Amino acid sequence: MKQFITNAAPVLKKISHNDETANILKNQTWVLVDGKNDDEKYLFLESGEVMIDREHNKTNVRWEFSDTTHKLLIYKAHLT
Protein backbone atom coordinates (compact mmCIF):
# COMPACT_ATOMS: atom_id res chain seq x y z
CA MET A 1 0.00 0.00 0.00
CA LYS A 2 2.81 2.46 0.73
CA GLN A 3 4.08 2.12 -2.84
CA PHE A 4 0.71 3.15 -4.30
CA ILE A 5 0.42 6.18 -2.05
CA THR A 6 4.03 7.15 -2.73
CA ASN A 7 3.44 6.99 -6.49
CA ALA A 8 0.14 8.87 -6.28
CA ALA A 9 1.39 11.59 -3.90
CA PRO A 10 3.09 13.82 -6.53
CA VAL A 11 -0.06 13.83 -8.66
CA LEU A 12 -2.33 14.57 -5.69
CA LYS A 13 -0.05 17.40 -4.47
CA LYS A 14 -0.37 19.20 -7.83
CA ILE A 15 -4.08 19.66 -7.26
CA SER A 16 -4.69 23.01 -5.63
CA HIS A 17 -7.66 22.23 -3.38
CA ASN A 18 -8.36 19.25 -1.17
CA ASP A 19 -11.98 19.18 -2.37
CA GLU A 20 -10.68 18.63 -5.90
CA THR A 21 -8.53 15.73 -4.73
CA ALA A 22 -11.42 14.06 -2.94
CA ASN A 23 -13.67 14.55 -5.96
CA ILE A 24 -11.13 12.87 -8.24
CA LEU A 25 -11.08 9.84 -5.94
CA LYS A 26 -14.84 9.52 -5.46
CA ASN A 27 -16.97 7.15 -7.51
CA GLN A 28 -13.96 5.83 -9.43
CA THR A 29 -12.39 2.41 -9.26
CA TRP A 30 -8.69 2.49 -8.46
CA VAL A 31 -6.46 -0.59 -8.67
CA LEU A 32 -3.50 -1.31 -6.41
CA VAL A 33 -1.07 -3.47 -8.39
CA ASP A 34 1.47 -5.23 -6.23
CA GLY A 35 3.23 -7.36 -8.87
CA LYS A 36 2.21 -10.62 -7.16
CA ASN A 37 -1.19 -10.96 -8.86
CA ASP A 38 -2.85 -9.92 -5.60
CA ASP A 39 -4.37 -6.76 -7.06
CA GLU A 40 -6.92 -4.83 -5.00
CA LYS A 41 -9.70 -2.65 -6.41
CA TYR A 42 -10.77 0.41 -4.42
CA LEU A 43 -14.07 2.23 -4.97
CA PHE A 44 -14.21 5.47 -2.97
CA LEU A 45 -17.76 6.47 -2.04
CA GLU A 46 -19.21 9.90 -1.22
CA SER A 47 -20.16 8.61 2.25
CA GLY A 48 -16.52 8.27 3.34
CA GLU A 49 -16.50 4.51 2.80
CA VAL A 50 -14.28 2.65 0.39
CA MET A 51 -15.16 -0.77 -0.98
CA ILE A 52 -12.07 -2.96 -1.38
CA ASP A 53 -12.29 -6.00 -3.66
CA ARG A 54 -9.47 -8.51 -3.41
CA GLU A 55 -9.93 -11.82 -5.20
CA HIS A 56 -13.72 -11.29 -5.13
CA ASN A 57 -13.71 -10.79 -1.34
CA LYS A 58 -15.28 -7.40 -0.69
CA THR A 59 -14.66 -5.29 2.40
CA ASN A 60 -16.02 -1.86 3.35
CA VAL A 61 -13.73 0.44 5.31
CA ARG A 62 -13.45 4.20 5.94
CA TRP A 63 -11.33 6.72 4.06
CA GLU A 64 -10.55 10.43 4.21
CA PHE A 65 -8.23 12.91 2.58
CA SER A 66 -6.48 14.88 5.33
CA ASP A 67 -6.63 18.66 4.88
CA THR A 68 -3.63 19.25 7.12
CA THR A 69 -1.21 16.58 5.91
CA HIS A 70 -2.51 16.23 2.34
CA LYS A 71 -2.49 12.44 2.68
CA LEU A 72 -5.01 9.81 1.76
CA LEU A 73 -5.96 7.80 4.85
CA ILE A 74 -7.59 4.38 4.58
CA TYR A 75 -8.72 2.79 7.83
CA LYS A 76 -8.58 -0.94 7.16
CA ALA A 77 -10.68 -2.00 10.14
CA HIS A 78 -13.95 -3.56 8.98
CA LEU A 79 -17.06 -1.42 9.28
CA THR A 80 -19.82 -2.82 11.43
KEFITOR-143279 format. One record per atom (N, C-alpha, C): x, y, z; residue in three letters. Coordinates in steps of 0.1 Angstrom, whole numbers, plus 5000, padded with zeros to 4 digits. Example, Ala and Ser with C-alpha at 12.3 -4.5 7.8 and 13.67 -1.06 7.14 Angstrom:
% KEFITOR-143279
513249435078ALA/512349555078ALA/513249675078ALA/512849785071SER/513749895071SER/512950005079SER/
***
This chain:
% KEFITOR-143279
500849885000MET/500050005000MET/500950135000MET/502050135007LYS/502850255007LYS/503350284993LYS/503650184985GLN/504150214972GLN/503050294964GLN/501850254964PHE/500750324957PHE/500650464961PHE/500650484974ILE/500450624980ILE/501650704976ILE/502850644977THR/504050714973THR/504050764958THR/503550674949ASN/503450704935ASN/502350804932ASN/501350804940ALA/500150894937ALA/500451024943ALA/501251034954ALA/501451164961ALA/501851284952ALA/502751274943PRO/503151384935PRO/501951434926PRO/501151344921VAL/499951384913VAL/498951454922VAL/498751404934LEU/497751464943LEU/498151594948LEU/499451614950LYS/499951744955LYS/499851854945LYS/499851824932LYS/499651924922LYS/498251984922LYS/497351914927ILE/495951974927ILE/495852074938ILE/495252194935SER/495352304944SER/494452294956SER/493352234955HIS/492352224966HIS/492152084970HIS/491952064983ASN/491651924988ASN/490351874983ASN/489351964982ASP/488051924976ASP/488251864962ASP/489151924954GLU/489351864941GLU/489951724942GLU/490851704951THR/491551574953THR/490451474957THR/489651504966ALA/488651414971ALA/487651384959ALA/487351484951ASN/486351454940ASN/486951374930ASN/488251374927ILE/488951294918ILE/488851144922ILE/488951124935LEU/488950984941LEU/487550924941LEU/486551004943LYS/485250954945LYS/484650894933LYS/483850784935ASN/483050714925ASN/483950674913ASN/485150644916GLN/486050584906GLN/486650464911GLN/486950364903THR/487650244907THR/489150264905THR/489950244916TRP/491350254915TRP/491950114918TRP/493050074912VAL/493549944913VAL/494949954919VAL/495249884930LEU/496549874936LEU/497249744930LEU/498249764923VAL/498949654916VAL/500249634924VAL/500349514929ASP/501549484938ASP/502549394931ASP/502349354919GLY/503249264911GLY/503249124915GLY/502349084924LYS/502248944928LYS/500948884925LYS/500248954916ASN/498848904911ASN/497848914923ASN/498148994933ASP/497149014944ASP/496649154943ASP/496149194931ASP/495649324929ASP/494449354938ASP/494249474942GLU/493149524950GLU/492449634942GLU/491149634942LYS/490349744936LYS/489749824947LYS/489849954946TYR/489250044956TYR/488250134949TYR/487050134955LEU/485950224950LEU/485650324962LEU/486050444960PHE/485850554970PHE/484450614969PHE/483650604980LEU/482250654980LEU/482150784986LEU/481150864982GLU/480850994988GLU/480650995003GLU/480250875008SER/479850865023SER/481150855031SER/482350845025GLY/483550835033GLY/483950685035GLY/483250595028GLU/483550455028GLU/484350425015GLU/485150325016VAL/485750265004VAL/485550125004VAL/485050074992MET/484849924990MET/486149874984MET/486749774991ILE/487949704986ILE/487649564981ILE/488049534969ASP/487749404963ASP/489149334961ASP/489349224968ARG/490549154966ARG/490149004964ARG/490448964952GLU/490148824948GLU/488648794951GLU/487748884947HIS/486348874949HIS/485848874963HIS/486748904973ASN/486348924987ASN/486249074989ASN/485049124992LYS/484749264993LYS/484749305008LYS/485349415011THR/485349475024THR/485049625023THR/484249675033ASN/484049815033ASN/484849875045ASN/485549985043VAL/486350045053VAL/486150195051VAL/486750275060ARG/486650425059ARG/487850485052ARG/487650605047TRP/488750675041TRP/488450825043TRP/489550905042GLU/489451045042GLU/490751105036GLU/490651225031PHE/491851295026PHE/492051405036PHE/493251405043SER/493551495053SER/493851635048SER/493151735053ASP/493451875049ASP/494751925054ASP/495151875065THR/496451925071THR/497651865066THR/497651735064THR/498851665059THR/498851635044THR/497651655038HIS/497551625023HIS/497851485020HIS/497351395029LYS/497551245027LYS/496251175026LYS/496151075018LEU/495050985018LEU/495150885029LEU/494150875037LEU/494050785048LEU/493050685046LEU/493350555047ILE/492450445046ILE/492550365059ILE/491450355066TYR/491350285078TYR/490850145075TYR/491750045076LYS/491449915072LYS/490849825082LYS/490149885092ALA/489349805101ALA/487949795095ALA/487449675096HIS/486049645090HIS/485049735096HIS/484149785088LEU/482949865093LEU/481949765098LEU/481249805109THR/480249725114THR/478849755109THR/
***
